[in-house]
Amino acid sequence: MEERTVFVTVGTTNFDPLIRVADSEQFRVLMMKKGYTGVVMQIGNGAYLPSCVCVPPRGLEDSAKAEASSQTGKWRAVFYRFKDSLDADMKNAALVISHAGAGSIVEAVRNERKTFVVINDTLMGNHQTELATKMSSLGAIVLVKRATLLLDTLEQDPGADEPIPNIDPHLGRSEYSFTTLVDQSQTILPPSSRSPRNSPVSTMIVLGSGGHTMEMLQEIAAIDKVKFAPRHYVIATGDVISTTKANKFEGEDGGSVIHHIPRSRRVGQSYFTSIFTTIYSFLFSFYLVMRIRPNLVLCNGPGTCLPIVISAWILRVFLWHSTSVVYIESICRVTSLSLTGRLLFNFVQEFVVQWPETVYCAPTAKCHNFFFRKLQKDS
C-alpha cells in the first residue's frame, strides 16, 4: 500500500496539547480510516513525548519509531525535536498539521499540501493568529482555533483526506526580495555606496528564534554578497538553530561573521522582566555596534534587534556615521504592528510591512510581500 503520511509540526516552542492529540488512539483510528498510513511529529521543546514509542534507533537522540497494528493495516509513528529544514518532511507528507508559525505555513503552502493550522492559545500575545486567520480567509489553509478541536475539524472537513489543496500553485512564489527593495529606494544605502562601482556596504543582519530567521533569510536570499560585505549576523545566545541556518546560508563563500548577544526577551517572558534583560543586552549590543560601525542594519522584529537598532541610531545621530536601518515587519503581522515595530518605528530609515491592512497601523511604511505574490481563492 502506498504510504500517505501526516506531518505534525510545532516549531521551536512548546505545543504539547497538539502533540497529545496527534499521539492519541482517536487520531490514529480517524487517520487510518481516511487512508493515511502514519504520522511524523516534530515536537520542538515540548515536555510530552509520544507514548507509542519503542527504543530509539541507535545514534538518533530525541527520536523514536513505533508501529501499531490494526485490522485495516499498519500505522507508523515517528517523532523528533528539530531539524535544519522541514522541507523534506513537508514534501513527503500527504497532509500537514501545523502550529501557526510563519515558517511552517509558508513551507506547507509552497509544497502545495493540504494544511490544518492549529492555534497555540498558550502563547502570550499570540500574534500568529493574525497570519493564520488571513491565510484561512484566502483559502490557503484550514484554521483550527485550538488543539482540542482538531479531531472534530479533521472529521468534518470533506477535503481532509485530499493530499493537494485547491489553491493557486503560485501562491508562495514571490519575486520580491531585498535586492528589489534596494533598487527601488534611494534612502537605504549611504550616498557613497549607491553605485555598484563604489565600496562594499558593511551589513549587520539580525536573526531571531523561530520564524524570524526563516523570514530574514528568505528576504535576503538574492543579496549581492560582494556589494553587501562583510555581513555580520547578530544572533541571541543559545539560538543554535539560527546559527546553523546562517552558516548554511553563507556556505563556503566567506565574507560573514556571526556574533552572539544576550537575549533582550525570551519567548513568553513578561514585558516587565524584559526591561532588565533588555538593558543588559543593550550595553553588550552598543559595544558591538560601535566596534563594527555598520553602514546597513537589517532586522524584522525579534527582541534581539531592539538594542541593535537603538545603538545604530545613536551611531547615526550623535556620531554622524552613515548607518541606515531597514525594519521589515514579520509576515505574521497582518492587522497590527509588533511591539518591536511600534517601539522602533521612529528610529529606522525604512519601515516595510507585508500586508495592505498593516499600512493602516504605519501610514508612512512601504508595503511589499516577500513571500506571496498572488493571494486569492480559485474562482
Secondary structure by P-SEA (a helix, b strand, c coil): cbbbbbbbbbcccccaaaaaaaacaaaaaaaaaacccbbbbbccccccccccccccccccccccccccccccbbbbbbbbcccccaaaaaaaccbbbbcccaaaaaaaaaaccbbbbbbccccccccaaaaaaaaaaaccbbbbccccaaaaaaaacccccccccccccccccccccaaaaaaacccccccccccccccccbbbbbbbccaaaaaaaaaaccccccccccbbbbbcccaaaaaaaaaaaacccccbbbbbbccccccccccccaaaaaaaaaaaaaaaaaaacccbbbbcccccaaaaaaaaaaaacccccbbbbbbbccccccccccaaaaaacccccbbbbcccccccccccbbbbbcccccccccc
